[in-house]
Amino acid sequence: MTISAPAHDTAARLAAQRSRFLQFLRTRVADPANAEDILQAAYVKAIERGAQLRATESSVAWFYRILRNAIADYYRRQAASSRAMDQWTADWNEAYEPELEAEVCACIQEALRALRPAYRVAIEQVDLGGESIDSFARAQRTTANNASVRLHRARTAVAKQIVAICGANSIHECADCTCRR
């Protein structure tokens, strides 16, 4: 693929402004890695949509519009992800039976002790402590997305531990514990 001279000039101008663009993003997006990702995606979009740039228009101003739209898209995706996670957590909490907690055998505690510390903290604070994913994420200084992935992995690890410890296929089977640990 060859780039025409005007497109090459535009690309060079945009590349020369990289640090300014990144600073613009960092003041609007808290995580520097996310700011970098947004910038890279915006560069790709600018390459794909370069033909939309009018000859009378400043390429830098045009690129700032792409960045502003990318920031809006980023926050829309974050909000949608957070709403989905909140809904899932609410559904899971409604399905949880408080009386089951008193019946769960010692296998659960043993399974929790076998977890990595980060996973154990996630299970203890969110699932057992009732903390929201968002507040857990803030306390852990991470994103809600990262916290939900960590929690998912922790739950998977607990399930594997329960099977390894007593052969139960789910926590609900522990309510009628036959292994008598």
C-alpha positions in Angstrom: 0.0 0.0 0.0 1.4 3.4 -1.0 0.5 6.6 0.8 -0.1 9.7 -1.3 2.0 12.8 -0.5 -0.8 14.7 1.2 -1.8 11.7 3.2 1.9 11.2 4.2 2.1 14.8 5.2 -1.0 14.4 7.4 0.3 11.3 9.0 3.7 13.0 9.7 1.9 16.0 11.3 -0.3 13.7 13.4 2.7 11.6 14.5 4.6 14.8 15.5 1.8 15.7 17.8 1.7 12.4 19.6 2.8 13.7 23.0 0.1 16.5 22.9 -2.6 14.0 21.9 -1.5 11.6 24.6 -1.6 14.4 27.2 -5.0 15.4 26.0 -6.2 11.8 26.6 -4.5 11.4 29.9 -6.4 14.4 31.3 -9.7 12.8 30.4 -8.9 9.1 31.0 -7.5 8.1 34.4 -5.6 5.0 33.3 -2.5 5.8 31.2 -2.6 2.4 29.5 -6.2 3.1 28.4 -5.2 6.5 27.1 -2.5 4.9 25.1 -4.9 2.3 23.7 -7.4 5.0 22.7 -4.6 7.0 20.9 -3.5 3.9 19.0 -7.1 3.1 18.0 -7.6 6.7 16.9 -4.5 6.6 14.7 -5.9 3.5 13.0 -9.3 5.2 12.6 -7.5 8.3 11.1 -5.7 6.1 8.6 -8.9 4.3 7.7 -10.9 7.6 7.4 -8.2 9.8 5.9 -10.2 10.5 2.8 -12.8 12.3 5.0 -10.3 15.1 5.7 -11.2 18.1 3.7 -8.4 20.1 2.1 -9.5 23.2 3.9 -9.6 21.5 7.3 -6.7 21.3 9.8 -5.6 17.7 10.2 -4.9 18.3 13.9 -8.3 19.7 14.6 -9.8 16.8 12.6 -7.8 14.3 14.7 -8.9 15.9 18.0 -12.5 15.3 16.9 -11.6 11.6 16.4 -10.0 11.6 19.9 -13.1 13.2 21.5 -15.3 10.6 19.8 -13.0 7.8 21.0 -13.2 9.1 24.6 -17.0 9.2 24.4 -17.0 5.6 23.0 -14.6 4.5 25.7 -16.8 5.8 28.5 -20.0 4.4 26.9 -18.3 0.9 26.8 -17.2 1.3 30.4 -20.7 2.2 31.5 -22.3 -0.6 29.6 -19.8 -3.1 31.0 -20.4 -1.8 34.6 -24.2 -2.0 34.1 -23.9 -5.6 32.9 -21.6 -6.5 35.8 -23.9 -4.9 38.3 -26.9 -6.7 36.9 -25.1 -10.0 37.0 -24.0 -9.4 40.6 -27.6 -8.5 41.5 -28.9 -11.6 39.9 -26.3 -13.8 41.6 -27.0 -12.2 45.0 -30.8 -12.8 44.6 -30.1 -16.4 43.7 -27.9 -16.9 46.7 -29.8 -18.5 49.6 -28.7 -17.1 53.0 -29.8 -20.3 54.8 -27.4 -22.3 52.6 -24.5 -20.4 54.2 -25.0 -22.0 57.5 -25.1 -25.5 55.9 -22.0 -25.3 53.8 -19.4 -27.8 54.8 -15.8 -27.2 55.8 -14.7 -27.9 52.2 -15.5 -24.3 51.3 -13.2 -22.9 53.9 -10.5 -25.3 52.9 -11.0 -24.3 49.2 -10.7 -20.6 50.1 -7.4 -21.3 52.0 -6.0 -22.9 48.9 -6.6 -19.9 46.7 -4.1 -17.3 45.7 -4.4 -14.3 48.1 -5.8 -12.0 45.4 -8.5 -14.5 44.6 -9.3 -15.2 48.2 -9.7 -11.5 49.0 -12.0 -11.1 46.0 -14.3 -14.0 47.1 -14.2 -12.8 50.8 -15.0 -9.2 50.0 -17.4 -9.5 47.1 -19.2 -12.9 47.4 -19.0 -13.4 51.2 -18.8 -9.7 52.3 -21.4 -8.3 49.9 -19.1 -5.5 48.6 -19.9 -4.3 45.1 -17.5 -5.0 42.2 -17.0 -1.2 41.7 -16.1 -0.5 45.4 -13.8 -3.6 45.4 -12.1 -2.4 42.3 -11.5 1.0 43.8 -10.1 -0.5 47.0 -7.8 -2.7 44.9 -6.8 0.3 42.7 -7.9 -1.5 39.5 -10.7 -1.2 37.0 -14.2 -2.8 37.5 -13.4 -4.9 34.4 -10.2 -6.2 35.9 -11.9 -6.9 39.3 -14.7 -8.8 37.6 -12.3 -11.0 35.7 -10.4 -11.6 39.0 -13.6 -12.6 40.7 -14.6 -14.9 37.8 -11.2 -16.6 38.0 -11.5 -16.9 41.8 -14.9 -18.5 41.5 -13.6 -20.9 38.9 -10.6 -21.8 41.2 -13.0 -22.4 44.2 -15.1 -24.7 42.1 -12.0 -26.7 41.1 -10.9 -26.9 44.7 -14.2 -28.1 45.9 -14.2 -30.9 43.3 -10.6 -31.8 44.3 -11.4 -31.8 48.0 -14.7 -33.6 48.2 -15.9 -34.4 44.8 -18.8 -32.0 44.9 -19.8 -30.5 41.6 -21.1 -27.3 43.0 -21.3 -25.4 46.3 -25.0 -26.3 46.5 -24.0 -30.0 46.9 -22.0 -29.0 50.0 -25.3 -28.2 51.7 -25.9 -31.9 51.8 -22.3 -32.7 52.5 -21.4 -36.4 52.2 -17.6 -36.0 52.6 -17.9 -35.0 56.2 -14.6 -33.2 56.3 
